[in-house]
Amino acid sequence: MPSISLKADTLGATASFLCMIHCVATPFLFVAQACASTCCSAAPVWWRAIDVAFLLVSVMAIIRAVKATNSNWLRWGLWIAWASLATSIWLENFSPELFSEWIKYPAAFGLIGLHLYNRKYGCCDNDNCIVHG
């Protein structure tokens, strides 16, 4: 079972990191378009769809990781970080006036950190996983 969690945590941390790069790069990639265009400065739909792809990959990684962790706080932490990131991305796309980068980036960093922590310390060593609070 540790190999499943190892893969899930590696995938989750990698997806969160790539999502962070995607989010940081967005303003820089589209600033030229925004300056040149007089009608619309929003990112294209295909670029925003990448957000959804990262969320789907990360939720699959969390589902697999929480099955193989021995810590309840780590389970809760992964889900809270993911929910914060998903909410932030939803607000950015559908209610920009409510969006705050103060939620998105800490949530992404939290997912990266929690996956890396789980990879190193939180995985069960055998099928008889003892859950610690």
Phi and psi in degrees as GROMACS dihedral restraints (atoms count N, CA, C in turn):
[ dihedral_restraints ]
;  ai    aj    ak    al  type     phi  dphi    fc
    3     4     5     6     1   -58.7    20    10
    4     5     6     7     1   -32.8    20    10
    6     7     8     9     1   -65.9    20    10
    7     8     9    10     1   -34.7    20    10
    9    10    11    12     1   -65.1    20    10
   10    11    12    13     1   -46.5    20    10
   12    13    14    15     1   -66.7    20    10
   13    14    15    16     1   -39.7    20    10
   15    16    17    18     1   -58.3    20    10
   16    17    18    19     1   -45.6    20    10
   18    19    20    21     1   -66.0    20    10
   19    20    21    22     1   -42.7    20    10
   21    22    23    24     1   -65.0    20    10
   22    23    24    25     1   -43.4    20    10
   24    25    26    27     1   -69.1    20    10
   25    26    27    28     1   -38.3    20    10
   27    28    29    30     1   -64.1    20    10
   28    29    30    31     1   -44.7    20    10
   30    31    32    33     1   -62.3    20    10
   31    32    33    34     1   -45.4    20    10
   33    34    35    36     1   -63.0    20    10
   34    35    36    37     1   -45.3    20    10
   36    37    38    39     1   -64.9    20    10
   37    38    39    40     1   -41.5    20    10
   39    40    41    42     1   -65.3    20    10
   40    41    42    43     1   -44.9    20    10
   42    43    44    45     1   -62.9    20    10
   43    44    45    46     1   -40.7    20    10
   45    46    47    48     1   -65.1    20    10
   46    47    48    49     1   -40.3    20    10
   48    49    50    51     1   -65.3    20    10
   49    50    51    52     1   -45.5    20    10
   51    52    53    54     1   -64.5    20    10
   52    53    54    55     1   -36.5    20    10
   54    55    56    57     1   -62.2    20    10
   55    56    57    58     1   -42.3    20    10
   57    58    59    60     1   -60.9    20    10
   58    59    60    61     1   -45.5    20    10
   60    61    62    63     1   -61.3    20    10
   61    62    63    64     1   -43.1    20    10
   63    64    65    66     1   -58.8    20    10
   64    65    66    67     1   -45.1    20    10
   66    67    68    69     1   -68.5    20    10
   67    68    69    70     1   -38.6    20    10
   69    70    71    72     1   -70.5    20    10
   70    71    72    73     1   -37.2    20    10
   72    73    74    75     1   -74.6    20    10
   73    74    75    76     1   -25.4    20    10
   75    76    77    78     1   -52.0    20    10
   76    77    78    79     1   -52.7    20    10
   78    79    80    81     1   -61.9    20    10
   79    80    81    82     1   -36.4    20    10
   81    82    83    84     1   -72.7    20    10
   82    83    84    85     1   -37.2    20    10
   84    85    86    87     1   -69.9    20    10
   85    86    87    88     1   -30.8    20    10
   87    88    89    90     1  -108.1    20    10
   88    89    90    91     1     6.2    20    10
   90    91    92    93     1   -66.5    20    10
   91    92    93    94     1   -38.6    20    10
   93    94    95    96     1   -64.2    20    10
   94    95    96    97     1   -41.9    20    10
   96    97    98    99     1   -63.4    20    10
   97    98    99   100     1   -42.0    20    10
   99   100   101   102     1   -65.9    20    10
  100   101   102   103     1   -38.6    20    10
  102   103   104   105     1   -72.0    20    10
  103   104   105   106     1   -35.4    20    10
  105   106   107   108     1   -80.6    20    10
  106   107   108   109     1   -24.7    20    10
  108   109   110   111     1   -97.7    20    10
  109   110   111   112     1   141.0    20    10
  111   112   113   114     1  -102.1    20    10
  112   113   114   115     1   -10.1    20    10
  114   115   116   117     1  -100.2    20    10
  115   116   117   118     1   -36.2    20    10
  117   118   119   120     1  -152.8    20    10
  118   119   120   121     1   132.8    20    10
  120   121   122   123     1  -113.6    20    10
  121   122   123   124     1    10.1    20    10
  123   124   125   126     1   -77.7    20    10
  124   125   126   127     1   153.7    20    10
  126   127   128   129     1   -69.9    20    10
  127   128   129   130     1   150.9    20    10
  129   130   131   132     1   -63.9    20    10
  130   131   132   133     1   159.2    20    10
  132   133   134   135     1   -59.7    20    10
  133   134   135   136     1   -40.6    20    10
  135   136   137   138     1   -62.8    20    10
  136   137   138   139     1   -32.6    20    10
  138   139   140   141     1   -71.2    20    10
  139   140   141   142     1   -39.8    20    10
  141   142   143   144     1   -68.3    20    10
  142   143   144   145     1   -29.6    20    10
  144   145   146   147     1   -64.6    20    10
  145   146   147   148     1   -25.6    20    10
  147   148   149   150     1   -62.3    20    10
  148   149   150   151     1   -34.5    20    10
  150   151   152   153     1   -56.4    20    10
  151   152   153   154     1   -46.6    20    10
  153   154   155   156     1   -65.0    20    10
  154   155   156   157     1   -40.1    20    10
  156   157   158   159     1   -61.5    20    10
  157   158   159   160     1   -44.6    20    10
  159   160   161   162     1   -62.9    20    10
  160   161   162   163     1   -40.0    20    10
  162   163   164   165     1   -63.6    20    10
  163   164   165   166     1   -41.1    20    10
  165   166   167   168     1   -65.6    20    10
  166   167   168   169     1   -43.8    20    10
  168   169   170   171     1   -63.2    20    10
  169   170   171   172     1   -43.6    20    10
  171   172   173   174     1   -69.2    20    10
  172   173   174   175     1   -34.1    20    10
  174   175   176   177     1   -69.1    20    10
  175   176   177   178     1   -35.8    20    10
  177   178   179   180     1   -66.1    20    10
  178   179   180   181     1   -39.2    20    10
  180   181   182   183     1   -65.6    20    10
  181   182   183   184     1   -39.1    20    10
  183   184   185   186     1   -66.6    20    10
  184   185   186   187     1   -43.2    20    10
  186   187   188   189     1   -56.7    20    10
  187   188   189   190     1   -43.8    20    10
  189   190   191   192     1   -72.7    20    10
  190   191   192   193     1   -37.8    20    10
  192   193   194   195     1   -68.8    20    10
  193   194   195   196     1   -40.3    20    10
  195   196   197   198     1   -70.2    20    10
  196   197   198   199     1   -22.6    20    10
  198   199   200   201     1   -70.0    20    10
  199   200   201   202     1   -25.0    20    10
  201   202   203   204     1  -112.6    20    10
  202   203   204   205     1    13.8    20    10
  204   205   206   207     1  -100.3    20    10
  205   206   207   208     1   156.7    20    10
  207   208   209   210     1  -110.4    20    10
  208   209   210   211     1    21.6    20    10
  210   211   212   213     1  -132.9    20    10
  211   212   213   214     1   122.3    20    10
  213   214   215   216     1   -66.2    20    10
  214   215   216   217     1   -40.4    20    10
  216   217   218   219     1   -63.6    20    10
  217   218   219   220     1   -32.8    20    10
  219   220   221   222     1   -69.6    20    10
  220   221   222   223     1   -39.5    20    10
  222   223   224   225     1   -59.5    20    10
  223   224   225   226     1   -51.1    20    10
  225   226   227   228     1   -61.3    20    10
  226   227   228   229     1   -42.1    20    10
  228   229   230   231     1   -60.8    20    10
  229   230   231   232     1   -43.9    20    10
  231   232   233   234     1   -61.6    20    10
  232   233   234   235     1   -46.0    20    10
  234   235   236   237     1   -67.9    20    10
  235   236   237   238     1   -38.7    20    10
  237   238   239   240     1   -66.5    20    10
  238   239   240   241     1   -43.0    20    10
  240   241   242   243     1   -62.7    20    10
  241   242   243   244     1   -42.8    20    10
  243   244   245   246     1   -65.2    20    10
  244   245   246   247     1   -44.2    20    10
  246   247   248   249     1   -62.5    20    10
  247   248   249   250     1   -39.2    20    10
  249   250   251   252     1   -64.0    20    10
  250   251   252   253     1   -43.6    20    10
  252   253   254   255     1   -65.5    20    10
  253   254   255   256     1   -44.6    20    10
  255   256   257   258     1   -63.1    20    10
  256   257   258   259     1   -41.9    20    10
  258   259   260   261     1   -63.6    20    10
  259   260   261   262     1   -43.0    20    10
  261   262   263   264     1   -62.6    20    10
  262   263   264   265     1   -43.5    20    10
  264   265   266   267     1   -66.4    20    10
  265   266   267   268     1   -39.9    20    10
  267   268   269   270     1   -61.9    20    10
  268   269   270   271     1   -45.5    20    10
  270   271   272   273     1   -63.5    20    10
  271   272   273   274     1   -39.6    20    10
  273   274   275   276     1   -61.8    20    10
  274   275   276   277     1   -38.4    20    10
  276   277   278   279     1   -83.7    20    10
  277   278   279   280     1   -32.9    20    10
  279   280   281   282     1  -115.3    20    10
  280   281   282   283     1   -21.8    20    10
  282   283   284   285     1  -140.5    20    10
  283   284   285   286     1    69.2    20    10
  285   286   287   288     1   -57.6    20    10
  286   287   288   289     1   -26.4    20    10
  288   289   290   291     1   -67.8    20    10
  289   290   291   292     1   -22.0    20    10
  291   292   293   294     1   -97.0    20    10
  292   293   294   295     1    -7.5    20    10
  294   295   296   297     1   -71.3    20    10
  295   296   297   298     1   142.1    20    10
  297   298   299   300     1  -140.4    20    10
  298   299   300   301     1   126.5    20    10
  300   301   302   303     1   -68.6    20    10
  301   302   303   304     1   -14.5    20    10
  303   304   305   306     1   -68.9    20    10
  304   305   306   307     1   -11.3    20    10
  306   307   308   309     1   -99.7    20    10
  307   308   309   310     1   -44.7    20    10
  309   310   311   312     1   -63.3    20    10
  310   311   312   313     1   -52.1    20    10
  312   313   314   315     1   -69.3    20    10
  313   314   315   316     1   -44.2    20    10
  315   316   317   318     1   -61.9    20    10
  316   317   318   319     1   -35.4    20    10
  318   319   320   321     1   -65.1    20    10
  319   320   321   322     1   -42.6    20    10
  321   322   323   324     1   -65.8    20    10
  322   323   324   325     1   -44.1    20    10
  324   325   326   327     1   -61.5    20    10
  325   326   327   328     1   -38.8    20    10
  327   328   329   330     1   -61.7    20    10
  328   329   330   331     1   -44.0    20    10
  330   331   332   333     1   -61.1    20    10
  331   332   333   334     1   -44.1    20    10
  333   334   335   336     1   -59.7    20    10
  334   335   336   337     1   -51.1    20    10
  336   337   338   339     1   -62.3    20    10
  337   338   339   340     1   -43.9    20    10
  339   340   341   342     1   -66.2    20    10
  340   341   342   343     1   -40.1    20    10
  342   343   344   345     1   -64.0    20    10
  343   344   345   346     1   -42.6    20    10
  345   346   347   348     1   -66.6    20    10
  346   347   348   349     1   -40.0    20    10
  348   349   350   351     1   -62.3    20    10
  349   350   351   352     1   -46.6    20    10
  351   352   353   354     1   -62.7    20    10
  352   353   354   355     1   -37.6    20    10
  354   355   356   357     1   -61.1    20    10
  355   356   357   358     1   -39.0    20    10
  357   358   359   360     1   -88.2    20    10
  358   359   360   361     1   -42.0    20    10
  360   361   362   363     1  -118.2    20    10
  361   362   363   364     1   -21.3    20    10
  363   364   365   366     1   -98.5    20    10
  364   365   366   367     1    -3.5    20    10
  366   367   368   369     1   -81.9    20    10
  367   368   369   370     1   143.7    20    10
  369   370   371   372     1   -72.2    20    10
  370   371   372   373     1   144.0    20    10
  372   373   374   375     1   -86.3    20    10
  373   374   375   376     1   -16.5    20    10
  375   376   377   378     1  -151.5    20    10
  376   377   378   379     1  -173.1    20    10
  378   379   380   381     1   -73.0    20    10
  379   380   381   382     1   -16.0    20    10
  381   382   383   384     1   -94.5    20    10
  382   383   384   385     1    72.1    20    10
  384   385   386   387     1   -76.8    20    10
  385   386   387   388     1   126.4    20    10
  387   388   389   390     1   -97.4    20    10
  388   389   390   391     1   121.0    20    10
  390   391   392   393     1   -85.6    20    10
  391   392   393   394     1   127.5    20    10
  393   394   395   396     1  -107.0    20    10
  394   395   396   397     1   142.2    20    10
